[in-house]
Amino acid sequence: MSKEKYNTLFKLVKKTINEWDPIGVLPDAPDDEYEFEVAQIVTLLNKADTEEALSEGLAEIFNKALGCHYTVEECLPIARKIRILTE
């Protein structure tokens, strides 16, 4: 993936995740609060070939990084939104 493509995807995913705000800390937290997870999601976009696979990845990323307990079903609407924005 080119650096330009990565940066474009990063911005789109970051905006989506910040709007979702999975642990409810924005706008009080720094704008880069979820950038570590966003970078993982952008990498995952190349591997996850379905919305369900992306949703599984989102649940795993946020559950491990932030101690959340999201299910695949709970992450599916976000996965769909990310897929639509990044296709």
MARNU-482982 format. One record per residue (C-alpha): residue in three letters; residue number from 1; x, y, z; chain. Coordinates in pm, whole numbers, plus 50000, padded with zeros to 5 digits. Layout:
BEGIN
<ALA,NUM,<X,Y,Z>,A>;
...
// end
This chain:
BEGIN
<MET,1,<50000,50000,50000>,A>;
<SER,2,<50137,50341,49910>,A>;
<LYS,3,<50197,50599,50179>,A>;
<GLU,4,<49936,50824,50019>,A>;
<LYS,5,<49675,50545,50021>,A>;
<TYR,6,<49762,50458,50382>,A>;
<ASN,7,<49727,50822,50491>,A>;
<THR,8,<49390,50853,50317>,A>;
<LEU,9,<49259,50535,50479>,A>;
<PHE,10,<49400,50641,50816>,A>;
<LYS,11,<49209,50971,50805>,A>;
<LEU,12,<48882,50801,50706>,A>;
<VAL,13,<48912,50530,50971>,A>;
<LYS,14,<49020,50779,51238>,A>;
<LYS,15,<48718,50999,51170>,A>;
<THR,16,<48486,50699,51192>,A>;
<ILE,17,<48639,50566,51515>,A>;
<ASN,18,<48645,50911,51675>,A>;
<GLU,19,<48275,50955,51591>,A>;
<TRP,20,<48202,50615,51744>,A>;
<ASP,21,<48424,50693,52046>,A>;
<PRO,22,<48424,50335,52180>,A>;
<ILE,23,<48520,50426,52537>,A>;
<GLY,24,<48339,50760,52552>,A>;
<VAL,25,<48635,50989,52619>,A>;
<LEU,26,<48605,51239,52335>,A>;
<PRO,27,<48602,51538,52311>,A>;
<ASP,28,<48782,51556,52649>,A>;
<ALA,29,<49069,51328,52543>,A>;
<PRO,30,<49334,51420,52287>,A>;
<ASP,31,<49240,51390,51919>,A>;
<ASP,32,<49495,51109,51882>,A>;
<GLU,33,<49331,50893,52151>,A>;
<TYR,34,<49258,50602,51914>,A>;
<GLU,35,<49546,50638,51665>,A>;
<PHE,36,<49718,50316,51778>,A>;
<GLU,37,<49397,50121,51713>,A>;
<VAL,38,<49330,50310,51388>,A>;
<ALA,39,<49671,50204,51255>,A>;
<GLN,40,<49585,49841,51333>,A>;
<ILE,41,<49249,49876,51159>,A>;
<VAL,42,<49407,50023,50845>,A>;
<THR,43,<49642,49725,50832>,A>;
<LEU,44,<49347,49492,50891>,A>;
<LEU,45,<49162,49638,50590>,A>;
<ASN,46,<49405,49456,50359>,A>;
<LYS,47,<49338,49122,50529>,A>;
<ALA,48,<48969,49134,50618>,A>;
<ASP,49,<48777,49048,50303>,A>;
<THR,50,<48428,49071,50454>,A>;
<GLU,51,<48245,49303,50690>,A>;
<GLU,52,<48222,49016,50937>,A>;
<ALA,53,<48599,48963,50932>,A>;
<LEU,54,<48654,49336,50980>,A>;
<SER,55,<48404,49335,51266>,A>;
<GLU,56,<48588,49046,51432>,A>;
<GLY,57,<48911,49240,51397>,A>;
<LEU,58,<48758,49555,51544>,A>;
<ALA,59,<48627,49365,51846>,A>;
<GLU,60,<48965,49202,51901>,A>;
<ILE,61,<49159,49528,51862>,A>;
<PHE,62,<48943,49729,52101>,A>;
<ASN,63,<48897,49450,52352>,A>;
<LYS,64,<49272,49393,52379>,A>;
<ALA,65,<49387,49754,52362>,A>;
<LEU,66,<49122,49918,52577>,A>;
<GLY,67,<48987,49638,52792>,A>;
<CYS,68,<48645,49662,52631>,A>;
<HIS,69,<48402,49375,52588>,A>;
<TYR,70,<48266,49442,52241>,A>;
<THR,71,<48106,49159,52049>,A>;
<VAL,72,<48142,49103,51677>,A>;
<GLU,73,<47775,49200,51641>,A>;
<GLU,74,<47829,49530,51822>,A>;
<CYS,75,<48120,49617,51593>,A>;
<LEU,76,<47940,49523,51271>,A>;
<PRO,77,<47780,49867,51209>,A>;
<ILE,78,<48122,50031,51244>,A>;
<ALA,79,<48280,49772,51016>,A>;
<ARG,80,<48010,49842,50755>,A>;
<LYS,81,<48069,50215,50778>,A>;
<ILE,82,<48445,50173,50744>,A>;
<ARG,83,<48399,49941,50443>,A>;
<ILE,84,<48170,50190,50269>,A>;
<LEU,85,<48406,50481,50329>,A>;
<THR,86,<48720,50298,50224>,A>;
<GLU,87,<48604,50117,49910>,A>;
// end
